[in-house]
Amino acid sequence: MLLPEEVEARFRRIEDALAVTAELQRRAELRTQEDVQHLTAVQNAMARWMDRMAERQDEFEGKRNALIDIQMRGDQEMRAALAELSRTVDRFLKTRSNGGGN
């Protein structure tokens, strides 16, 4: 039993529309997969960058702490040298004022 030509034409248009829809959906799925892959790559790159930044921050902290230690030792050495200089000047002035002025 054949359908009237008008109905057959409608079915062909529906089939054509379904084929176009299926192709559009396939393309959208491919684009979505590509987008997901791209976002995954970006996320992985960001994770590697953050790991690298954390390593650099650790390096920076180590160098900063070393500089602080050096500065503190330098300050202690300077205080010790200044205290020794002060004692030397005091001894010199006491010696001079206690009859050492020839």
CORTABEL-V984881 format. One record per pair of residues at least 6 apart in sequence whose C-alpha atoms are under 6 Angstrom apart, sorted by sequence separation. I is the first residue (numbers start at 0). J is the second residue. D is the distance in whole Angstrom. If there is no record, write none. Layout:
BEGIN
I|J|D  I|J|D
END
This chain:
BEGIN
none
END
